[in-house]
């Protein structure tokens, strides 16, 4: 289920392979586990102790860039806090997360 995505650079016709977002990762004390994914939309279960919520996200991607002299490889991106409510939503239960997920285009 966790496969690399590819796009074609229209200027050079080169195929770009993007590093996928992991199915399981930790961030800011929370554990995120992918529940469902199709195309660029996904549901992640967010847990911390007894707390559980569900994040519905539209996954973005970038084609690689250089920052501070280091090259950042092409990869998928999880929406940051400034994009919450636009490309990402938090739901309190899986049913409401699934409803939101189903409204997103693939």
N, C-alpha and C positions, 0 to 999 in steps of 0.2 A: 504494500500500500504506500510506502514512502519511497517514491521514485523521483529521479531527477526530472526537471522540466526543461524543455528546449524551446528556443525561439530563433527566428532568423533575423539577423541584422539587415534591415532593408537597404542600407547604404552599401554594405560590403558583400551581402549575400552569405555571410558566415553564419553557421549554426552555433548558438550560444547555449551551453548547458548550465543550468542554475542549480546550485546546492539547495536541496529541499530543507524545509523547516522540519526538525525532528518530530517524531510521533510522541516523544516523551522528553520534557525538559523542565528545568527549575529556573525560576527568576523571582527575585525579591522575596524569597521565603515561601513561594508558592510552587506547587508541582502542577504541570500542565500535561494532560494526556489526550491525544487525539482520539475522539470518539467516532467521527465520521468525516469523510472528505470526498468531494467530487469537484474536479477542476480546480478553480481558485477559491472555493468556499469550503469552510471546515467548522466543525464544532470541537472545542477543547474543553475537557473537564478541568476545572481549577480547584485544587484542594490545598488546605493548610490546617492541620489538626482536625477538628470536627467540622470545619467550614468546607462547604462544597458549593460551587457555582458553575455555570457553563458559559463559555465565551464563543460567540458566533463571529467568525471573521472572514473577510475577503482578503485573501493572500495576494500580496504584491510581489514584485521582483525588480531587481536592478541588474544591469549588464556589466557590473564591475567598475571600479574606479580606484584612483590613487588618493590616499590621505596621509599626510605627514611623511611622504616618501615610501609608504607601504601600500602594496596593491591589495585591494579587497576583491576577492573573487565574486563572480556573478552568483547571486543567490536569491532565494525567496525571502520575503519580509513579512513579519507579523506586524499588524498596525500598532503604532505607538499611541500614547495617551492623547496626543493632539488630534488623532483621527477617530477617537472613540465617539460613537454615535453616527459616524459616517461610514467607516469600514469595519468597525468592531462594536459588539454589543454584549453586555453581561446579562444573563438570565438566571433566575433563581432555581429553575427546574429544567429537566431535559425536555419535557413536552413543549414548554414555551421556546426553548432554544431550537427545537426541531421546526416549530412553526416559523420562526424568524429565518432559519436556514433555508426553508422551502420557498421563501419570498425572494431570495437572492438568485440572480442569473448566474449560470455556470460560466 
